[in-house]
Structures are given as structure tokens and as C-alpha cells.
Amino acid sequence: MMTLELLKQLAKALAIQFGNDCEVVIHDLTRKSLQKSIVYIENGHITNRKTGDGPSKVVLETMRKDPSKISDHLGYLTKTQDGRTLKSSTIFVREEEGGPIQYI
């Protein structure tokens, strides 16, 4: 099972590799309130999100689907609240059995 500490390490490495314009967010989608799903964030200044904030519209829409039909979204465009266009990717980390792990 992947731990939150390993995911934080990967998030930090990605943010350093791609620089200050790369936001990396880890959500815990097993929480009762998805509106507080962010458990770790690197370069949150890009979207002004922080730990304890909720997921994007893409994540919320995906979570309404049948779990067996949830797939990653890679290289799509989004807009920030102030109108900037971002290239985004959303990856759903799963256990070997197919269900999402606690931290994604």
C-alpha cells in the first residue's frame, strides 16, 4: 500500500523537477467531507488552494461515477479563478484489488 509520506515525497520531487509553476496536490477521497480532501500541496500559490481545501470540479464529477469506470485524466486544460489557463492531469491511485487507496 502506498503511504501518504511516499506520495508527499513524489509530489515534492515533481514540483522541484518542473518548477514553481507546477502545482501538485494530494487528496484523501475517503474523507466524509470531500470539501476538505486536500492533505498535501506543493506550489499552492498557483490556484491559491491549501491543505484542508476541496477538490476541483473534475475530481468531484469523477467521484460521482461508478468506481469501476473511474479513469485518470491526463493533459486537459482548466482555468483558474482569475482566468489563467492551466494544463492539468488527475491520477487516481488504486490498490491491487482496483479500489482507490486512502491517499490519491
GIBEL-V874435 format. One record per backbone hydrogen bond with DSSP energy under -0.5 kcal/mol. NH is the residue of the N-H (numbers start at 0). CO is the residue of the C=O. E is the energy in kcal/mol with one decimal. If there is no record, write none. Layout:
# GIBEL-V874435
nh: {NH,NH}
co: {CO,CO}
e: {E,E}
This chain:
# GIBEL-V874435
nh: {6,7,8,9,10,11,12,13,14,15,16,17,18,21,22,23,25,27,28,29,30,33,35,36,37,38,39,41,45,46,47,48,51,52,54,59,60,61,62,63,63,64,68,69,72,73,75,77,79,82,85,87,87,89,92,94,97,100,103,103}
co: {2,3,4,5,6,7,8,9,10,11,12,13,14,18,20,41,39,36,26,101,27,31,32,33,52,25,25,23,42,43,43,43,37,49,33,55,56,57,58,59,60,61,65,66,89,71,87,85,83,79,77,75,85,72,90,98,94,92,26,101}
e: {-2.0,-2.6,-2.0,-2.3,-2.6,-2.6,-2.1,-2.6,-2.4,-2.4,-2.7,-2.5,-1.4,-1.8,-0.6,-1.7,-2.8,-2.5,-0.7,-0.6,-1.1,-0.7,-1.7,-1.6,-2.9,-2.6,-1.3,-2.6,-1.8,-0.6,-1.8,-1.0,-2.6,-2.3,-0.7,-2.3,-2.8,-2.1,-2.3,-0.6,-0.8,-1.9,-2.7,-1.0,-2.5,-0.5,-2.0,-2.6,-2.8,-2.0,-3.1,-3.8,-0.6,-3.8,-0.7,-3.4,-1.9,-1.8,-3.5,-0.5}
